[in-house]
Amino acid sequence: MKLSVVGCGYLGAVHAAAMASIGHQVVGIDVDARKIDSLSRGEAPFFEPGLPQILRDGVASGRLTFTTDMAAAAGSAVHFIGVGTPQQRDGYAADLTFVNAAIDALLPYLSPGDIVAGKSTVPVGTATELALRVRPTGAILTWNPEFLREGWALKDTIDPDRLVVGAPVGEDGQRAAEILRKVYHPAIAKGTPFIVTDLATAELVKVSANAFLATKISFINAMAEIAEVAGADVTQLADAIGIDDRIGRRFLGAGIGFGGGCLPKDIRAFTARAEELGRGESIAFLHEVDAINMRRRDRAVELVVKALGGAVFERNVTLLGAAFKPHSDDVRDSPALDVAVRLRGLGANVTVTDPAAIENARRVHPQLAYVADRDQALRGADAVVLVTEWDEYRRELAPEHAAALVKVPIMIDGRNAFDPAAWRAAGWTYYGMGRP
């Protein structure tokens, strides 16, 4: 099939490359000329494992092209909308500027029978409004939310755990769903569930999933707060309750909380939309989910201050990590960088290291010191804080090796990723999150 993907940021670039890899003819369209030039050379403008190779293969095969010219969308059977929906500057609601601009720019190039498939995360009700603008062209608007995990985005696109399509009721909706079945045929042939819903339900699936995950993470972090004053171990608690298959162990990792470009802004936008619909009380608990998440960053800073005797002024603190999660260079709302900036504000000499995110971090917070080499970053540290669970730290950093590099062997494990007994045996003073 011939497909267009409007918006070539993280979501759009991955989707375009993945669709080309399964045999479709894909054109990616974006207003950012520098981004388009990079993608046209087969170069990923951000870090995502496996993406550079699949981009190069797609471009070399001729199945994948990129342009700034929206006219290139003409003739495509399906037009995917993958632009960003950031949080508004003056509130919690989602900013739909880019979605509206993408639809307006695409309208002149739509033909009767074309499918417009929104992938961006939008407030419920958005698709119904956009459908009214698309309908005069004879095209059919659907909503096909993405469920990508940064670091595993290609797998989640090519071999997803589910496919959801929101479509209008009637023959048009049935036809649109059948065309999208053909787009995703390789995954469906392997047994991936294909769920067809109305537009509003498809929009809610994405934000509901993110709200649930955020709630689960903040729940175990709330238990960590109790464990810290009760002398309990939240990791053992999570193991014990996670055995119950009604609960499950995944996303019960206590630490400094979640970040990134999705969970924080999506739960805030969800609460804002619920209030607009007159049902703010239904998900008012998400305000506390957000508050718990932010408190864990406070707690990490408190532990560093405590470990250094009550003050961090002119003490050398090394942070292992800058990205909001491993296998990514995304520093949007990164707990790691938030902790780093707060410590620097207290007068600490902060050094940040990360395998992939240093340049992005430097652009956002140039006041911090950055060192690419892990061991060099550890040298002379009065305290070390693990804030991003890269394997380079979690699996490959031996406590004995690290002890020989630092000035004072103090470890604040912001992800509860290390074995406390092993680090203490190597001479470290170890602090976990919600652990004795």
Secondary structure, 3 states (H helix, E strand, C coil): CEEEEECCCHHHHHHHHHHHHCCCEEEEECCCHHHHHHHHCCCCCCCCCCHHHHHHHHHHHCCEEEECCHHHHCCCCEEEECCCCCECCCCCCECCHHHHHHHHHHHHHCCCCCEEEECCCCCCCHHHHHHHHHHHHCCEEEECCCCCCCCCHHHHHHCCCCEEEECCCCHHHHHHHHHHHHHCHHHHHCCCCEEEECHHHHHHHHHHHHHHHHHHHHHHHHHHHHHHHHCCCHHHHHHHHHCCCCCCCCCCCCCCCCCCCCHHHHHHHHHHHHHHCCCHHHHCHHHHHHHHHHHHHHHHHHHHHHHCCCCCCCCEEEEECCCCCCCCCCCCCCHHHHHHHHHHHCCCEEEEECCCCHHHHHHHCCCCEECCCHHHHHCCCCEEEECCCCHHHHCCCCHHHHHCCCCCCEEEECCCCCCHHHHHHCCCEEECCCCC
